[in-house]
Amino acid sequence: MTCSKSTERMDEEKLPEQKEWEYYIYEQGHQITLSIPIPKPTPGFDIIYNLNESEMEEYRHAGIKALEDRIEDMKVNFYNYEMNSWR
């Protein structure tokens, strides 16, 4: 049963765009999530941010270029965002 739940989640969550070790864009339903991996502070973290409506529209129109400022802010001010430890 655990395997089928995992399969269901993969079907619901899409990874429409990524640049390894730079950014990952996840789309689930009507929500788009931006994930940025950072190696420091130790042990490393994925910084997570759910795009707001205007950011989603800009992203759909201009692609990743529309999120460059957000990505830079996430790298510098990572404590202001959700952080998932690599451990």
C-alpha positions, 0 to 999 in steps of 0.5 A, spaced: 500 500 500 505 504 501 507 504 494 501 506 491 500 512 495 507 514 493 505 513 486 499 517 487 503 523 489 508 522 483 502 523 479 499 529 482 505 533 483 509 534 476 516 537 475 515 541 469 522 545 470 528 544 473 536 546 473 540 541 477 542 544 483 539 551 481 532 550 482 526 546 481 519 548 480 513 543 482 506 544 480 500 540 484 493 542 482 493 550 482 499 551 486 506 552 483 512 551 488 519 553 487 525 549 491 532 552 491 537 547 494 543 550 498 549 547 501 550 552 507 548 552 513 550 545 514 547 540 513 544 543 507 537 545 505 531 545 500 528 552 501 521 552 499 516 557 496 509 557 494 508 562 488 502 567 489 497 568 484 501 574 480 508 570 480 504 564 477 502 568 472 508 571 470 512 565 470 507 562 465 508 568 461 515 569 461 518 562 464 524 562 469 526 569 468 520 571 471 522 568 478 530 570 478 529 576 483 525 571 488 530 565 487 536 570 489 532 573 495 531 565 497 538 564 497 540 570 501 534 570 506 533 563 506 531 564 514 525 567 511 522 561 507 520 554 509 527 550 510 527 542 509 534 539 511 537 534 507 538 530 513 
